[in-house]
Amino acid sequence: MRSVTYSMNVSLDGYIVGPDGGFDWTVPDPEVFRFWIDEIRDVGVHLMGRRLYETMLYWESADQDPSLGDAELEWAALWNPLPKVVFSTTLSAVRGHARLASGGVAEEIERLRAEPGEGDIAIGGATLAAEASDLGLIDEYRAMVYPVLIGGGIPFFPRSERRVDLELVETRTFNSRVVYLRHRVAR
């Protein structure tokens, strides 16, 4: 069965964006960016909310930017053909290899797990991940922890009354002092 993974950059105090909506502190150095390139190769479909979808729209035409380096072009070549499912109540259309979700997150994940296909079902965006987490649908949490305290914003983990026991699967410290933590849900 395909795993559902939640991966995002996060500040040490637990936020994916700051109080002003900014995330400039998450600009990856080349080593971290290479890691994300390698990670996306294992994704079969990416579920995301509207805000993340709109942020990632940049990559739809990024390969036309002559200033991009080889790593950015490689990312765009992997990201653009990747199937994406966008959860939004305000969008009426999406572009590229994306489609609007036709059901709730539980129904979409159930349908995707039943379809033939390879690769993880990745979830991006804290709001969508919070809903999936509350329903017990996330198999792995993958946090790229940046050495910064931003004091507020959108939290990586939802405020929930539900306890989730985790097993540490992998850690990695990058030269930039960013730390990757990968945890599997203990079932």
TITI-962302 format. One line per field, with one value per residue (C-alpha): residue in three letters; residue number from 1; x, y, z; chain. Coordinates in Angstrom, 3 decimals. Layout:
residu [ALA/...]
num [NUM/...]
px [X/...]
py [Y/...]
pz [Z/...]
chaine [A/...]
//
This chain:
residu [MET/ARG/SER/VAL/THR/TYR/SER/MET/ASN/VAL/SER/LEU/ASP/GLY/TYR/ILE/VAL/GLY/PRO/ASP/GLY/GLY/PHE/ASP/TRP/THR/VAL/PRO/ASP/PRO/GLU/VAL/PHE/ARG/PHE/TRP/ILE/ASP/GLU/ILE/ARG/ASP/VAL/GLY/VAL/HIS/LEU/MET/GLY/ARG/ARG/LEU/TYR/GLU/THR/MET/LEU/TYR/TRP/GLU/SER/ALA/ASP/GLN/ASP/PRO/SER/LEU/GLY/ASP/ALA/GLU/LEU/GLU/TRP/ALA/ALA/LEU/TRP/ASN/PRO/LEU/PRO/LYS/VAL/VAL/PHE/SER/THR/THR/LEU/SER/ALA/VAL/ARG/GLY/HIS/ALA/ARG/LEU/ALA/SER/GLY/GLY/VAL/ALA/GLU/GLU/ILE/GLU/ARG/LEU/ARG/ALA/GLU/PRO/GLY/GLU/GLY/ASP/ILE/ALA/ILE/GLY/GLY/ALA/THR/LEU/ALA/ALA/GLU/ALA/SER/ASP/LEU/GLY/LEU/ILE/ASP/GLU/TYR/ARG/ALA/MET/VAL/TYR/PRO/VAL/LEU/ILE/GLY/GLY/GLY/ILE/PRO/PHE/PHE/PRO/ARG/SER/GLU/ARG/ARG/VAL/ASP/LEU/GLU/LEU/VAL/GLU/THR/ARG/THR/PHE/ASN/SER/ARG/VAL/VAL/TYR/LEU/ARG/HIS/ARG/VAL/ALA/ARG]
num [1/2/3/4/5/6/7/8/9/10/11/12/13/14/15/16/17/18/19/20/21/22/23/24/25/26/27/28/29/30/31/32/33/34/35/36/37/38/39/40/41/42/43/44/45/46/47/48/49/50/51/52/53/54/55/56/57/58/59/60/61/62/63/64/65/66/67/68/69/70/71/72/73/74/75/76/77/78/79/80/81/82/83/84/85/86/87/88/89/90/91/92/93/94/95/96/97/98/99/100/101/102/103/104/105/106/107/108/109/110/111/112/113/114/115/116/117/118/119/120/121/122/123/124/125/126/127/128/129/130/131/132/133/134/135/136/137/138/139/140/141/142/143/144/145/146/147/148/149/150/151/152/153/154/155/156/157/158/159/160/161/162/163/164/165/166/167/168/169/170/171/172/173/174/175/176/177/178/179/180/181/182/183/184/185/186/187]
px [0.000/1.268/2.507/1.140/3.931/3.870/7.052/7.651/10.317/9.800/11.370/12.812/9.781/7.460/6.161/6.111/5.492/5.954/3.335/3.574/3.123/6.791/9.052/12.237/14.156/13.542/15.597/17.568/21.285/22.491/22.894/19.349/17.922/19.623/17.998/14.536/15.234/16.065/12.977/10.543/11.666/9.830/6.538/3.763/1.170/1.200/-1.814/-1.829/-3.968/-4.572/-1.787/0.928/-0.455/-0.283/3.259/4.400/2.846/6.173/7.661/5.111/7.116/10.407/12.218/11.841/13.989/17.518/19.024/18.105/20.859/20.971/19.492/16.465/15.890/16.114/13.542/11.181/11.556/10.521/7.852/5.915/4.805/4.041/0.285/-1.113/-4.464/-5.456/-7.928/-9.626/-13.046/-12.106/-10.346/-12.459/-9.556/-5.928/-3.074/-0.507/-0.693/-3.034/-6.692/-9.098/-10.025/-13.448/-13.899/-12.479/-8.926/-9.958/-11.837/-8.982/-6.356/-8.531/-9.053/-5.349/-4.307/-6.747/-5.462/-2.442/0.564/3.920/5.456/4.342/1.227/2.788/0.859/2.047/0.500/-0.247/-4.021/-4.465/-1.927/-3.773/-6.978/-5.206/-3.436/-6.690/-8.079/-5.001/-4.042/-0.403/2.170/5.331/6.208/9.286/10.496/13.367/14.129/15.754/17.814/15.572/12.841/10.110/7.727/4.416/2.570/1.194/2.345/3.789/1.809/-1.869/-3.178/-4.995/-6.221/-5.011/-1.774/0.388/3.336/6.237/9.353/12.482/13.486/16.151/18.051/20.493/22.336/23.330/26.343/23.940/22.867/19.460/18.336/16.101/13.896/11.883/9.393/7.049/3.751/3.935/0.946]
py [0.000/3.493/5.531/8.970/11.366/14.931/16.879/20.565/22.998/24.062/26.526/25.207/26.627/24.646/26.960/26.554/30.272/33.256/35.582/37.764/34.774/34.842/31.854/33.465/31.673/28.356/29.107/25.883/25.799/23.532/20.500/20.770/21.480/18.305/16.372/17.657/16.720/13.180/13.032/14.072/11.109/8.811/10.710/9.349/12.066/15.278/16.528/20.203/23.053/26.230/28.292/25.720/25.160/28.881/29.079/26.129/27.534/29.290/25.982/25.592/28.031/28.226/26.237/29.307/31.383/31.564/32.360/28.980/26.533/22.835/21.841/24.124/22.847/19.266/20.053/21.617/18.583/16.292/18.543/19.578/16.126/14.941/14.457/16.920/17.071/20.524/20.976/24.341/25.837/29.029/27.835/26.829/25.615/24.541/24.265/21.750/18.203/19.238/18.581/19.858/17.320/15.860/14.690/15.107/14.178/10.743/9.873/11.069/9.102/5.979/6.256/6.892/3.937/1.702/2.800/1.130/3.342/3.717/6.282/7.956/10.039/13.282/15.937/19.514/22.327/22.452/22.830/19.821/17.806/18.662/17.223/14.074/13.736/14.059/11.211/9.046/8.991/10.093/7.310/9.454/12.945/14.455/17.760/19.829/21.848/25.244/26.813/29.840/30.904/32.900/33.330/32.423/31.752/28.523/25.524/22.369/20.196/20.796/21.571/18.350/16.344/13.178/11.506/10.035/7.814/7.998/5.964/7.808/6.373/8.765/11.907/13.995/17.189/19.397/21.709/24.666/23.334/22.344/19.009/16.491/14.329/11.451/9.697/6.809/6.543/3.627/1.369]
pz [0.000/-0.862/2.092/2.870/3.791/5.107/4.324/4.894/5.980/9.588/12.009/15.255/17.061/14.806/12.062/8.276/7.642/9.891/11.361/8.230/5.901/4.927/4.543/3.230/5.979/4.140/1.033/0.633/0.094/-2.756/-0.467/0.928/-2.530/-3.851/-1.011/-2.040/-5.662/-4.588/-2.325/-5.067/-7.170/-4.706/-4.928/-7.137/-6.463/-4.437/-2.465/-1.569/-0.441/-2.382/-0.788/-1.513/-5.016/-5.758/-4.357/-6.469/-9.677/-10.173/-11.326/-14.150/-16.263/-14.357/-17.025/-19.277/-16.879/-18.364/-14.954/-13.446/-12.711/-13.455/-10.079/-10.487/-14.010/-12.740/-10.032/-12.575/-14.859/-11.984/-10.434/-13.530/-14.755/-11.205/-10.718/-8.179/-6.382/-5.134/-2.270/-2.533/-2.039/-3.894/-7.061/-10.047/-12.210/-11.891/-14.389/-15.481/-14.163/-11.363/-10.749/-8.168/-5.498/-6.060/-2.475/0.970/1.884/3.215/0.015/-2.199/-0.273/-0.246/-4.007/-4.694/-2.536/-4.449/-7.877/-9.429/-9.072/-7.484/-5.240/-2.066/-1.689/-0.479/1.414/1.476/3.433/7.127/6.895/4.641/6.641/9.876/8.457/7.254/10.603/12.561/10.444/11.099/7.412/7.597/7.663/7.885/9.066/7.423/8.817/7.443/10.580/10.038/12.853/13.315/15.734/13.997/16.908/15.297/12.075/10.666/12.720/11.144/13.548/14.156/17.609/18.235/21.134/19.423/20.480/17.722/18.658/16.225/15.449/14.324/10.937/9.684/10.582/8.630/9.464/6.552/6.388/6.702/10.147/8.787/10.266/8.511/10.751/9.367/11.640/10.897/12.711/15.160/14.516]
chaine [A/A/A/A/A/A/A/A/A/A/A/A/A/A/A/A/A/A/A/A/A/A/A/A/A/A/A/A/A/A/A/A/A/A/A/A/A/A/A/A/A/A/A/A/A/A/A/A/A/A/A/A/A/A/A/A/A/A/A/A/A/A/A/A/A/A/A/A/A/A/A/A/A/A/A/A/A/A/A/A/A/A/A/A/A/A/A/A/A/A/A/A/A/A/A/A/A/A/A/A/A/A/A/A/A/A/A/A/A/A/A/A/A/A/A/A/A/A/A/A/A/A/A/A/A/A/A/A/A/A/A/A/A/A/A/A/A/A/A/A/A/A/A/A/A/A/A/A/A/A/A/A/A/A/A/A/A/A/A/A/A/A/A/A/A/A/A/A/A/A/A/A/A/A/A/A/A/A/A/A/A/A/A/A/A/A/A]
//
